[in-house]
Amino acid sequence: MFEKIMHTGNSVAGLFLRLALGIVMLAHGLQQTVGWFGGNGLSGTIKYYTGFYHFPWIIALLGILSVSIGSVLLIIGLWGRVMACLNGIFLLTAMLTVHISNGFFMNWGGMKHGEGFEFHILGIGIAIAIIIYGSGWLSVDRWLTKKKI
């Protein structure tokens, strides 16, 4: 089962897709876990998700871990399809619970209350491409499945 999930071609597109999604989502994960880049850190983020959005703490923790640890695994290409799926679910959840009420566009001019969901559509699209095509070139997935063939 895992071999089917991990199997990937040698496309350089997979490398660029997973690096793009992984790097962007890792920055968010670092905000949520250690408080870098103006984030709240792990306890503050869990408190925010459970208090304001009423997510159960375990769901909040799993979401934070999927973005932080999952992004690192995505960057190196280990379990790329699974990590892309988890990051895509996180983005979809954020889009539907937080950002959809702010409209489509990001808040470049600071004129709105919050950010729109255009960024989320891009991330979800990248995640879907990785789910379909796999981790691609220079990935741990490719290395592990190539060894077994």
N, C-alpha and C positions, 0 to 999 in steps of 0.2 A: 504494500500500500504506500509506504513512505517513498519507495523508489519511484513509483508513478508520480507522486506529488513533486518529488525533487528533480525528476528527469527534465532536462532543458537542452535546447540547442546551443549553438556556438555564436549566436547573433550578438553583435556589438550593441544593438539597440537595447537588449535586455540590461546590459551594463549601465548604459546611460539612464534608462528609465528607473532602475532601482537606486542608482546614486542620487538622482534628482529627488525622488520621493523620500529616500532614506535620510538624506542630509537635511531637507526641509523639516521633516517630521522629528528628527533627532533634536533639532533646536527647540521644538515645542516640548519634547520629552525632557530635555534638560531644564526647561523652565518649571516643569511640573514636578520633577524629582529632586533637583538640588537648588532650585531658585535662581539659576543663571538667567541672564538676559531679561531681567525684570520679573521673573516668575515668582510664584508663591511657595515653591518647595513642596515636598510630598505631603506633609500634614496640612498645610494651607490649601493645597489643591483638593485633597480628599474632603476637607471641611467645606470647601466651596461647592463641590459636586454633590455632596450629601445634603448640605443645608439649603442651597439655592435651587438646585435642580431635583432634589429629593431622590437621587440615585442611591441604591444600597451601597454601603462602603466597599463591598467586595467587587461590585461592578465598577465603581470608581477606581479602585486599585488595579483591576485587570485592564481597564482602559489606559491608565497611566503607564503600566508596564508594557502594554502592546505598542505604545508610542515610543517609549524610551528604549527598552531592550530590543523590542521588535525592529526598531529603526537600525540599530547596530547590526542585527542579523541580516536585515535587508541590504545594508551597504556591503557586507561581505558576501552576500548571496547564499546564505544558509537558510533553508526552508523559505525561499523567496516567495513562493505562491501563498503560503500560509501567512507570512508576515505582511505581504501586500494586502491580503484579505482583511487581516486585523486592522491595519492602518486605514483601509477603505471604510470599514465599519465605523471606526472612530470618527473619520471625517463626515460620514453620512449622518451619524448621530449628532455631531456638533452642528452640522448644517440644519438639520430638522428641529433641534431643540433650542438652538441659540441664534443662528444667523439668518434663517429664512425670513424672520420678521423685519430684518433690516434692509431687505431688498437685495438685488443682484450684485451691485457694485461694491467694491471695497471702499473704505472711508478715507480716501486720499486727502481730501480737503479738511477733514475733521469737522464736517458740518452735520453729521448724523450722530445718533446715540451709539451705534455699534458698527460692526463690519458686516458687509454683505457676504454672499455665498459663492462668488465667482471662483475664488481660490479653491474651495472645496470640490467644485466640479472638476477642476484640473487634476487635483490629487486623486479623486475617485477614478477618473479616466486613466491615469497612469497606473493605479492599482489594478484595474481591470486588465490592462494590457499585460502586466506582469503575471497576473493569474492565468491568462491565456497562454502566453509565450514562455514563461519561466524566467529564471534568473539570468540566463545568457552567458556571455563570455566572461572569463575571469571570475567565476563564482565557485563557492564551495560546493554548491549543488552539482555543478557540472563536473568538478573534480571527483566527487564521491560517486556519481553515477557512471562516469567514464571508466573508473577503476573496476567496476563490477561487470562491465560489458565484455 
